[in-house]
Amino acid sequence: MSFSFEQLPLAVQLRDDATFDNFYSESNTLLLNQLQQQLAGGERYIYLFGSNGSGRSHLLQAACHRASALDRTSVYLPLAELRDYAPEALFEGLEQLSLVCLDDLHCVIGQVNWEEQLFHLFNRLADKGVALLVAADRAVRVLDTTLDDLSSRLNWGSVYQLVTPDDSQRLSIFQFRARERGLNVSDEVGRFIYHRCQRDMNALLAALDRLDKASITQQRRLTIPFVKTIMDW
């Protein structure tokens, strides 16, 4: 079955700010080092898992950005958004790339056709020496795989658990990401935004995008009154 990535814009859309330099790595230093070495003679297959908000998608997209910087080919496939596609078409020709990143693996586990095609993809990538980075919300041992051969393949490489940030670390991540944009967020302002976003990391970063644009446009620093006005709080 023929397939063109032009038919699949989700497969190639990466966040510009999803880079290794922009990842708060206080509790994940070893993993970050391994990911940065993956295309330079490091571990060919890495499986990482963690809860929502732990940075899984950020790291997979960062790996693709790094591949591009090294003039290597890569693809990022968010399986949660692609499960309605035929996996045999989705995976066709991926062994020709330098790096394949599969996000949200747990969303397709338990579906026989997906598991069979994942098994065949693992074999093709291994035969060609293609780097593979896989992310899910749980450890391999608790994935409800129906295909034993796939379960075996999933255990081939290095496995890392992403440490889920606590409240203090989430606030630190928010302030770190703000500094990367040239924004100074005081603890008081950060706590105000954090609690308004109900401690959700995705909501925090979406708020940061909005506030950053408003700060640049209006040439204003981030104060609580300014944040209230921009965010309609």
Sequence and secondary structure as in RCSB ss.txt:
>XXXX:A:sequence
MSFSFEQLPLAVQLRDDATFDNFYSESNTLLLNQLQQQLAGGERYIYLFGSNGSGRSHLLQAACHRASALDRTSV
YLPLAELRDYAPEALFEGLEQLSLVCLDDLHCVIGQVNWEEQLFHLFNRLADKGVALLVAADRAVRVLDTTLDDL
SSRLNWGSVYQLVTPDDSQRLSIFQFRARERGLNVSDEVGRFIYHRCQRDMNALLAALDRLDKASITQQRRLTIP
FVKTIMDW
>XXXX:A:secstr
    GGG GGGT   TT SSTTS  TT HHHHHHHHHTTTTS SEEEEE  TTSSHHHHHHHHHHHHHHTT  EE
EEEHHHHTTS HHHHTTTGGGSSEEEEE GGGTTT HHHHHHHHHHHHHHHHHT EEEEEESS GGGS  S HHH
HHHHTSSEEEE     HHHHHHHHHHHHHHTT    HHHHHHHHHHTTT HHHHHHHHHHHHHHHHHHT    HH
HHHHHHT 
